[in-house]
Amino acid sequence: MGTTYVNARVQKHRDALRRAGLRPVQIWVPDTRRPDFAQECRRQCLLVAQADSADTAMQQFMEDGLADMDGWTE
């Protein structure tokens, strides 16, 4: 298989997606290979946990949502 064939196949697939009304997007995500990744995750999680514990309205909302799940099946 040559590069030309692969490029044509990829282009055909992209064209079909565009005809279906989709468009390509590029997103940037954190690099999980960085040495400080786990430390930064922990720092952000602690900040979120602190904010959540201080927000009693949100806590009540979450508890109400969980109560509504009684009887649901997966």
C-alpha positions as CSV (number, residue, x, y, z in Angstrom):
1,M,0.0,0.0,0.0
2,G,1.4,3.3,-1.0
3,T,1.2,6.6,0.8
4,T,-0.9,8.0,-2.1
5,Y,-3.6,5.3,-1.6
6,V,-3.8,5.9,2.2
7,N,-4.0,9.7,1.6
8,A,-6.8,9.2,-0.9
9,R,-8.7,6.9,1.4
10,V,-8.4,9.3,4.3
11,Q,-9.5,12.2,2.1
12,K,-12.5,10.2,0.9
13,H,-13.5,9.4,4.6
14,R,-13.1,13.1,5.5
15,D,-15.2,14.2,2.6
16,A,-18.0,11.8,3.6
17,L,-18.0,13.2,7.1
18,R,-18.2,16.7,5.8
19,R,-21.1,15.7,3.5
20,A,-22.8,14.3,6.7
21,G,-22.6,17.8,8.2
22,L,-19.5,17.3,10.4
23,R,-16.4,19.3,10.5
24,P,-12.9,18.6,12.0
25,V,-11.8,20.3,15.1
26,Q,-8.6,20.2,17.0
27,I,-8.5,20.1,20.8
28,W,-5.5,20.3,23.1
29,V,-5.4,18.1,26.2
30,P,-3.0,17.9,29.0
31,D,0.1,15.8,28.4
32,T,-0.2,12.9,30.7
33,R,3.5,12.0,30.1
34,R,4.8,15.2,31.8
35,P,6.5,14.5,35.1
36,D,4.4,17.1,37.0
37,F,1.1,15.8,35.6
38,A,0.0,13.8,38.6
39,Q,1.0,16.6,41.0
40,E,-1.1,19.1,39.0
41,C,-4.1,16.8,38.9
42,R,-3.9,16.4,42.7
43,R,-3.6,20.2,43.1
44,Q,-6.7,20.8,40.9
45,C,-8.7,18.0,42.6
46,L,-8.0,19.5,46.0
47,L,-9.2,22.9,44.8
48,V,-12.4,21.4,43.4
49,A,-13.0,19.4,46.6
50,Q,-12.6,22.6,48.7
51,A,-15.0,24.5,46.5
52,D,-17.5,21.7,46.5
53,S,-17.5,21.4,50.3
54,A,-18.1,25.1,50.7
55,D,-21.1,25.1,48.2
56,T,-24.0,23.7,50.3
57,A,-26.5,24.4,47.5
58,M,-24.6,22.3,45.1
59,Q,-24.2,19.5,47.7
60,Q,-28.0,19.5,48.2
61,F,-28.6,19.5,44.5
62,M,-26.3,16.5,44.1
63,E,-28.1,14.6,47.0
64,D,-31.5,15.4,45.4
65,G,-30.2,14.1,42.1
66,L,-29.0,10.9,43.7
67,A,-32.4,10.4,45.5
68,D,-34.1,10.6,42.1
69,M,-32.2,7.7,40.8
70,D,-33.9,5.2,43.1
71,G,-35.5,2.4,41.1
72,W,-33.4,3.0,37.9
73,T,-31.8,0.1,36.2
74,E,-28.6,0.0,34.3
